Amino acid sequence: MAAWPKTSPIFNESDKLMPDTYKIAIVGASSLRGKELNDVLSESSFSSADFLLMDDEAALGKLESIGDEVTFIQRIEPSSFVSVDFAFFAGDEDVTRKHWHNAQKAGASIVDMSYALESEPKVLVRAPWVQDATREEVNGSAEVTPNLQTPAVVPAHPAAVALALLMLRARSVAGVRSSAATVLEPASEYGRASMDELHQQTVSLLSFQSLPKEMYDAQIAFNLLPSLGEAAKVHLSASEARIRRHYAQLSAGHLPEVAIQLLHAPVFHGYGISLALELDEPVSLEHLEASLNGEHVDVVLGDSDPPSNLSSAGQDDILVRARTADGSELATRRFWVWAAFDNLKLAATNALVCAQELRRLRPHGKVQ
């Protein structure tokens, strides 16, 4: 892999000043997103905070660890958010809608990883890595930075974050004439039930048994699909629209437009993105690689194994490989960029960075 120096996406110098008196609630702590968020927070500058793990009835009493501490998952009550500084909603949308007002009334800063609140008034979709880089360009346009009137922030969809980072870097080497992305989505994006159904379908096919189709209403094992059955509980069209919408909100008109198609891939974890780029002028592959590589993006050179959903598992960075569209070594305007990343890790890390951004609005260690 390329060896450009990088800084940690989780910890920075200003975090050393953070007190250890924050109280943090994770709602949906037993979900895949909740568990990954738990791990990310336990390795961050929030690690010494007081944590409350909450979930629905099915998960009550389960033991979870946060760093070296072990705690129980608790029932969500209206009083659960008293004195909570940060409330992360990492479970189902319905759970978020049911309880977020209680967290808001208690004065908690709300980070909604379920996407349930993105249409609420004044709620912002955030990816600080991207928006901080374009802040000078959006100066004078609509305010996009959280303030005391912001009821909640929604960490942007991980695929939208990845695309925005890639396009932000690509435009630095030359103007982008056109771009199109095929996004391959894993089962884990829709939770444990979707992963279980993919597993059960795989086993059933290999043993010539009927397929369970409660989640997808379609055969997803050993199959790539642009849409699912009418009775599916997973809605690819809604997910594709969310990726487009979040990319547009992160771009604020200052990043190149990207045509996006979403496919469901028969894998458990990790996104893949095949991105076609056409630039305004010819550039060398080495120039493009150097531009793409940096914080949160790790360019894998041609003499190494290519990025994959397996090699990206547990990685903080988006793994990327670029090549010319015609396979030549000459400068050209057309390139293919292949990216792979851990969707749960990227979502949790972005949620952490959003919380660090909201922390600036809070009196240290106290509820507003």
HELIX and SHEET records of a PDB file:
HELIX    1   1 GLU A   13  LEU A   17  5                                   5    
HELIX    2   2 LEU A   32  SER A   42  1                                  11    
HELIX    3   3 GLU A   57  ALA A   59  5                                   3    
HELIX    4   4 PRO A   78  PHE A   81  5                                   4    
HELIX    5   5 GLU A   93  LYS A  105  1                                  13    
HELIX    6   6 PRO A  128  ALA A  133  1                                   6    
HELIX    7   7 ARG A  135  VAL A  138  1                                   4    
HELIX    8   8 PRO A  158  ALA A  170  1                                  13    
HELIX    9   9 ALA A  187  TYR A  190  5                                   4    
HELIX   10  10 ARG A  192  LEU A  206  1                                  15    
HELIX   11  11 LEU A  236  SER A  251  1                                  16    
HELIX   12  12 LEU A  285  LEU A  292  1                                   8    
HELIX   13  13 ASN A  343  ARG A  359  1                                  17    
SHEET    1   A 6 LEU A  63  ILE A  66  0                                        
SHEET    2   A 6 GLU A  69  ARG A  75 -1                                        
SHEET    3   A 6 ASP A  50  ASP A  55  1                                        
SHEET    4   A 6 LYS A  23  VAL A  27  1                                        
SHEET    5   A 6 PHE A  86  PHE A  89  1                                        
SHEET    6   A 6 SER A 109  ASP A 112  1                                        
SHEET    1   B 2 LEU A 124  ARG A 126  0                                        
SHEET    2   B 2 VAL A 153  PRO A 155  1                                        
SHEET    1   C 6 ALA A 259  HIS A 264  0                                        
SHEET    2   C 6 VAL A 176  GLU A 185  1                                        
SHEET    3   C 6 TYR A 271  VAL A 283 -1                                        
SHEET    4   C 6 THR A 332  PHE A 341 -1                                        
SHEET    5   C 6 ILE A 318  THR A 324 -1                                        
SHEET    6   C 6 VAL A 297  VAL A 299  1                                        
END                                                                             
